[in-house]
Amino acid sequence: MYDYIKGELTELTPTEVVLENNQIGYKILISLQTYSRLKMAESTRLYIYHHIREDIEQLYGFYDKDERALFCNLIEVSGIGPNSARMMLSSLSSDEIRGAIISGDVNKLKSIKGIGLKTAQRLLIELKDKMVKRSSGDDFSGSFTIPQAGKQREEAASALVLLGFSKANVEKVLDLLLKENPAYTLEELIKLSLKRL
């Protein structure tokens, strides 16, 4: 239905944005991968996946078509819904996911929250051929740094709770990570937390 929405970012968190277009604010769910490439108060284009069920309607946004294409491949696999696919794209880069599928790295896929052995094996069986045919997209590198460690911790906690983790577990993991290295970026905090939760 929608290909993309272009407008001004009025809200930006690691899990969702509000993109204003013609005085309408669209609440769009995003992955950490997309978040790391967005900047507040810039005109932005997000490629959209419109998810409709009888009880819910959601927009998922992606910085580029490559990430959206991978998301669509992932949700075609039985047992992986939009939230699981978003979790995968928040835990690993698109190229890391493709690489794990092509090389048959079940353990890398299982390291993602919510992906068990059977689902990881199903991913390999159903997507390996598609991933081999597809040329890999652009690498993304970059991180979004927030100066105050307190604000970073708060945003990371909020994002992880929105992804479905319990607040107590999230806070415990974030405390451990910030003891290890208080200079972690917000993106690093969330990625490392996803591996430990």
Secondary structure, DSSP 8 states (H G I E B T S, - for coil): --SEEEEEEEEE-SSEEEEEETTEEEEEE--HHHHTT--TTSEEEEEEEEEEETTEEEEEEESSHHHHHHHHHHHTSTT--HHHHHHHHHHS-HHHHHHHHHHT-HHHHHTSTT--HHHHHHHHHHHHHHHHHS------------S-HHHHHHHHHHHHHHTT--HHHHHHHHHHHHHH-TT--HHHHHHHHHHH-
